[in-house]
Amino acid sequence: MSSVRRRINSTGRKRIGRGCIEIDMLECDADEPLKARVFLNLQDQGFPGDALVAIEAYRRSSAMRFDCGTVNALNIPDPLILSEVDQDGSVLFRLKVIDRSVEPGKLLGSAESIRPKDDGDSKGRRSLLPIDWLDIGDDVWKVEIEHGDRPTLIINYRISASSRIFLSNPIAQGVLFPAALRFILQELASSSDTGESEDGPKWEEEWLEYCRAELGIHDDPRNLAEESEKKNWVDYAVKKFCKKKSFIDGMDRSLKGA
């Protein structure tokens, strides 16, 4: 691992597909730094075999760089120990492939804003709302939206129940998910970002597509002029979501069976 940041030329870089990298966050005790395990496959990407490979882990202004060998001779630290990365929220990663022969230091390819694998991910498809289990003090949960990245639901891992038990509880679902959705849609309605980033659709577009496909709501709240209209749009979307998920019935059955 090297903490030295290098200035590199990114002209003509290639975007590396998400299928080439998989990152798993590992379980660790509360007093330990976060740890991650990385799996890479760069053989069919057209990079020179001697090109350098590096992975950067970052959160806000904190970052760590891990040198991982070359394309043909990967040497990935196992695990990545994120001791210098802020521990109070979700960590993102970037993958870089750097020339060492023709134009040393030139960035040949990269993948940006890579999230660790989430339980909700399936093959070829990312979870719309990733979930991280972190120590967030005395808060039970929060939604975090970092600039340019998808919203993340963060739940305090000090809760004794396992993630699957907690998130499958109808009472927890009925309290947590509508409130999380409301926060996300309020942020969407007030956002001015549109279109795509270099890494694909922006999170606002992904959530608008969810509202269209799953809730039957086709308006874009960013086009509404009045704050009251935006608020009404959010309220309507949350009501449709709650009706679709039948939270009231689920909570009622759970309480009657308690």
N, C-alpha and C positions, 0 to 999 in steps of 0.2 A: 504494500500500500504506500502511495506517495501523496503527500498533501500539497505538493508543488503544482500550481496551475500553469499550463503552458499555452502560449498564444499560437493558434494554428490557423491555417488558411482553409476556409470552408468552401471555396469556389468549386462548383461542379460536384458536390457531394451527392451520394446516392442514399435514398431513404431505405433503411433496412426494415423488412417486414416484421410485424409483431410475432409471427410464427417462428422466428429464429431465436427467440429468447423467452425463457420462462423463469420467473423469480418467485420463490416461496419464502415467506417470513417464517422463522422458526420460533418455537415456544421458548421463552426465557423467564427467569425469575424477575420479580419487581426491581431488584437491585442490580440487575445485569443490563448491559447495553443491548439494543436491538441486534438481531442477527438475521442474515438472509442466505439462502442457497440459490445459486444461479446455474441454469442450464443453457448452453449456447450451441447453435448449429449454423455455421457460416460457410459451409463447404460449397453450396450451390449459388452463392451470391456474386460470384465473379470477381472477388477481391484477390490480390496477390497473396500467395501463401505466406510470405514473410511480413505482411502488413501487421502492425501492432494493434492489439485489442485492449480497450480500457472500458471500465464501467465506473460511472459516477453515481453516488447516492447523495441525495440532497433533500433538505427541507428548509424553506425560507432562505436565510443567509448562511446556513451551515451546509457543509458538503465534505465528502471524502471521495478520493479517486483510488481505484484499484487497478493495477496493471495485471493483465490476464494473458500474457504471452502473445502468440501470433495466431493468425487464422488457421494455419496448419498444425500448430503446436500450442493449443490452448493450455493455460496454466492458471486456472481460476481459483483464488483462495476459497477454501471450504471450511467453515462458512465465512462470509463477509461479516466482520464485526464492526458495527456502525457506531463506534464509541464517540466519534466527534460530530455526529448528526443529532440535531434536536430530537428528543425522545417524546415530545408532548403532542405529536400528531402523526399523520400518515407520511411516509417516506416515498419519494419518487426516484426513479433511476433513469440514466441515459447510457446508451451503448455507443461507443465510437470505434471506428476502424481507421487507422492512421498510416499513411505511406511512410516507409523508411528507406526506400531505394531511389526512386525516380525524383520525387519532390519531397524529401524528408520533412515531416511535420504537416503535410497537407491532409486535411480531413477527407477521406475517401467515402465514408458512409456513416450514418448515424440513425439511431432511433431515440426519440425524445419522449419525455413524460411517461415513462413506463411504470405501470403499477404492478405491485406483486399480485400473484394469482389470488383470486377471491373464491370463496365457496360457491358463489353464484355464477361464476364463469363456466361456460361450456366450450367445447371445442369450436374454435373459429368465431366465438362470440363473447364479447365482454359484458360483464354485469353492468346494468345501467346505474345502479347505486352500490358501489363497492362498500364493504363493511370492514372496518379495522377495529380490533380489540386492543385498547391502549389504557395506560394509567392516566386518567384525566382528572386526578384529584378527587373532589367530592361530587363532581358532575356525574350524572348517570349516562348521559349521551349528549352528542352535539353533531350538527352537520357542518362540515368544513368544505369551503369552496376556495381553493387556491386559484390565483389568476391563471386562466387558460386551461385549467384542468377540471375534470368532472367532479361533481359533488361527491363527498364521501361521508358515510354515516359512521361515526366513531362511538363505540360503546365502551364503558369502563370495564376493563377486564378484572377489576376487583369484585364484580358481581359473582357470587359463588356458583351459580348455575352455568353450565356450559353454553356455548353460543347457540347450538341447535335447540336446546331446551328452552332457553330464554326467548329466542325469536319464533319459536313455534307456539308459545303461550298466547292464547287469544286476547287476554287482557293486555299483555305487553304490546302485542301487535296493534290493538285498537287505540292505545294511548300514544305509541311511538310513531307509527308510520304516517298517519294523517298530519301530525305536527311537523314531521320531517318534510313531507311533501309540500306543505304550506310554505315552509321556509324556502325551499328550493324554487317553487313557482314565484314567490315574491321576488327572489333574486333574478329570476328569468325575466319577469315583467319589467323590472327596472334596468335591465341590461341594454347596452347599445351594441353589443357584439353580434355579428351575423356571419353567415357563410361557413367557410372551412378554414382550419389552420393547416399548416404543412403536414400535420400528422393525421388529418382526417376531419370529419365534422366536429364543430365545436359543441360543447356540452349542451348549450341552449337548443341547438338544432335536434340533438338526440332526444331531449325531453319534450320538445314540441311534437316530434314524431310519435312519442309515446302517447301524448295527449290525443293526437289524431287517431292513432290505431286502436288504442285501448279504451279511451274515454269518449271518443266521438266528438272531440272539440277541435275545430279547425281554425279558429281565429288565432292570430299572433298578438299576444298582449302588448308587445313592444310597439305595435302600430296604434294603440289606443292613446288618445290625447290626454284624457283626464285620469287623475289618480284614482278617483272613485270607480271609473270603468275598469281599471287594472285590478282593483280590489275585488270588484264583483266577478271578474274573470277567474281570479284565484279561488274565491269562495265556491264558485260553481264547479270548478275542476276538483276541488277537494271533496265536495258533496258527491260528485259522480264517482270518485275513487272509493269513498266509504261505502256507497251503495253497491258498487261492483264487488268489493271485498267482503260485504256483509259483516262488518265489524261488530255492529250492535248485537246481532244474533249470536255471533261467536262468543262475545263477552258475556251475554246473558246466560248461555248454556254453561259456560265455564263457572260462573258465579253460583248458579243453581246446583252444580255438581260439587261445589267446594264443601 
